[in-house]
């Protein structure tokens, strides 16, 4: 699985309402037209509440 850059991933999360959970992030990215690599990587982060884009980026960089 190719890992998109955090900047590319955040492009698809622009405008998301935080705090939110993994499913909210995946749905928002899907609604914004994210490609399969971005969606798969978002689906692989832990299912918890994220309080902002930095928290998402931190988990994203671990995967």
N, C-alpha and C positions, 0 to 999 in steps of 0.2 A: 504494500500500500504506500503510495506516494504521500509524503507529508507536505501540505501546502504551507507557505510562509504564514507566520502569525499576522502579518499585515494583510495578506489576502483573506485570511479567515475573518479578521475583524471587519473587513469591508462588508461582508455579508451579515454582520451582527450590528451594523450601524443602525441606531434608532430603537434597539431592543430595550424594553423596560426592565431595569434591574430593581430589586433582586428577582432572579428567575432560576429555574432548574434546567437540567440538561435538555429535557424534551422541549421546553420553551425555546431554548437556543437553537435546537435542530429545526424546529418548525419555522422560526423566524428566518433562519438561513435558507431553508427550502423556499419560503415565500419570496425571498430576495433573489432567487435564481442560482443559489450555490451549486457548484458541481459536485459530483459523487465523492471526490477526494475530501473536500471540505466537510461534507455531510458525514462520511465514515469516520473522520477524525473527531468531529464533535460527538458522534454517537459513542466513541470510545472513552471519553472523559468520564470521571466518576459522576454518578447521579446524586447531586447535592445542590444546595442553593448557592448561587454565585451572586456576589454583591456588586460586581462591576466588571468591566472589560479586562482589568489587570488580573483578576482572579481567574478568568477564563484563559487568558494568555499563559498564565503560570501553569495551569493544568495541561494546556495544549502542548506546551514545550516539553512536558514530561513524557508524553506519549510517543 
